[in-house]
Amino acid sequence: ETTQSVKAVAKTEAINKARDNSIAVLPFVNMSDDEDNQYFSDGISEELLNVLVRVDDLSVASRTSSFAYRDKKMASTAIAKELNVGHILEGSVRKSGNKVRITAQLIDASNDRHIWSETYDRELTDIFAIQDEIANAIVVALRGSISEGKGQTRVNVKVDTTNMKAYEIYLKARELFIARTDLAESVRLFEQVVAMDPEFARGWEGLAAVTSIVESWGIDDRDYKAMVRPSAERALELDPTLSMAWAALGMNEQNIRTPDWAESLKLLDKAIAADPKNATAYLWRSIAWLNLGFFNKAIADQDRCLRIDPAYKNCTRWKAQSYIYIGDDERGLALFEQGVAAGFISNRAAGFVPAMVRNGNTLAARLLLDKVNVPAQLSDSLIATLTNPDILQKADRAVITKYVTSVNNQSGLVLSNPQLHLWLGDFDKVGELTETGDSSNDQILAWEPARPGWRNSAGFKLTLKKMGVLDYWRKFGYPAHCRAEGTDDFTCDQPRLTP
């Protein structure tokens, strides 16, 4: 009992110590007359968060987690308890022309005590100096908790532009990128930023990041992929430490017709080395591992992403996808439903329909298809086809085929043509579309278990060959569920997680 008591006390002390070393930066309140300046106050909050993340021995709640409390009327102590942090940084921003007033206060959540506060009335050109002062005031206030054995006495805010107009636009462009609300506008604004200040490294980094994903969100009014590499390389030329620039290059390698997976992984490794807390880099690396069939590594990276940012909905969605691919519908659907409960439905949602049908929940499947705007007649035919894959009715095939060839489906936003052909059992057609490059957003489709027999088909093997997966396996080794057959063939079993 004495030993258990000692352990319990030690555990409590460790928890308290962890909370002493932790902080959440809440979104600063926009006090400006112009409500559109919300992006500016959000940007300042995130800039401070990004500086504090680099402080040794200080745990900082993720942006996603902290910003979820923007409109919630909760006491700081209650927020701290939910986020499991010991301190809260909150404040407000009032911007008018070239003047800015920033008020910030640091709260000890254990006793709801203000341990530091300050108001700054400055010119906008002093914005980096204000961030520097706030961050270092926090380091000083928490020095006893965060600097033991580290010797860290201050942090440095990076001043990478003197063009305040470009900086303001940068904050707005970055906010649109993070929110994924208007990616085309985000691209346009980042282009404006680097035109105004070609030496602004983070402007180029932002442009590389947004152009690396914009087409996967169904925006294809111009060739965004062609913009990724020059933007990222310019960013790294100006500042080789920019993690998202390396990550954008890594994702760009995945988006070409025949990806170089080894190069993508190498670049994403560099992104993570540059910033081990870059949750998106772990997510994007997990997608590479998922395409390559290394499900253990994919889920491990998704878990790392979620440890850094537990509220990162897209990490949870991709982890749900991973479980579906290894045949664990129960866990996959449970994670998918977490996202739906949080209001996150988009991104690959329709891909969960076959699992719902397999598990007898056709009502949920129908509601989901309706939610992602699939026409009712097509929804009926899809569910009928997936319910009885071996008894495909002529009428259902006609409805699905009509949708495949319709102009409205060319964007692939909801259900791509290769995916529909897979659900129909047209395996050769899936391989053919992959071979002609018409399914650039469907590389991951190879592992979808929607139809029995798919992994024994010529279309499956052609898909993996065209994706560059087989080349990678030959150089670096096969996943546990696949193996070489002769000199030019291979076979794969149902994927499973390996111990």
Stockholm file with secondary structure:
# STOCKHOLM 1.0

chainA/1-499         ETTQSVKAVAKTEAINKARDNSIAVLPFVNMSDDEDNQYFSDGISEELLNVLVRVDDLSVASRTSSFAYRDKKMASTAIAKELNVGHILEGSVRKSGNKVRITAQLIDASNDRHIWSETYDRELTDIFAIQDEIANAIVVALRGSISEGKGQTRVNVKVDTTNMKAYEIYLKARELFIARTDLAESVRLFEQVVAMDPEFARGWEGLAAVTSIVESWGIDDRDYKAMVRPSAERALELDPTLSMAWAALGMNEQNIRTPDWAESLKLLDKAIAADPKNATAYLWRSIAWLNLGFFNKAIADQDRCLRIDPAYKNCTRWKAQSYIYIGDDERGLALFEQGVAAGFISNRAAGFVPAMVRNGNTLAARLLLDKVNVPAQLSDSLIATLTNPDILQKADRAVITKYVTSVNNQSGLVLSNPQLHLWLGDFDKVGELTETGDSSNDQILAWEPARPGWRNSAGFKLTLKKMGVLDYWRKFGYPAHCRAEGTDDFTCDQPRLTP
#=GR chainA/1-499 SS CHHHHHHHHHHHHHHHHHHHTEEEECCCEECSSCGGGHHHHHHHHHHHHHHHTTSTTCEECCHHHHHTTTTCCCCHHHHHHHHTCSEEEEEEEEEETTEEEEEEEEEETTTTEEEEEEEEEEEGGGHHHHHHHHHHHHHHHTHHHHCTTTCCCCCCCCCCCCCHHHHHHHHHHHHHHHHTSCHHHHHHHHHHHHHHCTTCHHHHHHHHHHHTTGGGGTCCSSCCHHHHHHHHHHHHHHCTTCHHHHHHHHHHHHHSSSCCHHHHHHHHHHHHHHCTTCHHHHHHHHHHHHHHTCHHHHHHHHHHHHHHCTTCHHHHHHHHHHHHHTTCHHHHHHHHHHHHHTTCCCSSGGGGHHHHHHTTCHHHHHHHHHHTTCCHHHHHHHHHHHHSTTSCCHHHHHHHHHHHTCGGGTTCSSSCHHHHHHHHTCHHHHHHHHHTTTTTTCGGGGGCCSSTTGGGSHHHHHHHHHTTHHHHHHHHCCCTTEEEETTTEEEECCCCCCC
#=GC SS_cons         CHHHHHHHHHHHHHHHHHHHTEEEECCCEECSSCGGGHHHHHHHHHHHHHHHTTSTTCEECCHHHHHTTTTCCCCHHHHHHHHTCSEEEEEEEEEETTEEEEEEEEEETTTTEEEEEEEEEEEGGGHHHHHHHHHHHHHHHTHHHHCTTTCCCCCCCCCCCCCHHHHHHHHHHHHHHHHTSCHHHHHHHHHHHHHHCTTCHHHHHHHHHHHTTGGGGTCCSSCCHHHHHHHHHHHHHHCTTCHHHHHHHHHHHHHSSSCCHHHHHHHHHHHHHHCTTCHHHHHHHHHHHHHHTCHHHHHHHHHHHHHHCTTCHHHHHHHHHHHHHTTCHHHHHHHHHHHHHTTCCCSSGGGGHHHHHHTTCHHHHHHHHHHTTCCHHHHHHHHHHHHSTTSCCHHHHHHHHHHHTCGGGTTCSSSCHHHHHHHHTCHHHHHHHHHTTTTTTCGGGGGCCSSTTGGGSHHHHHHHHHTTHHHHHHHHCCCTTEEEETTTEEEECCCCCCC
//
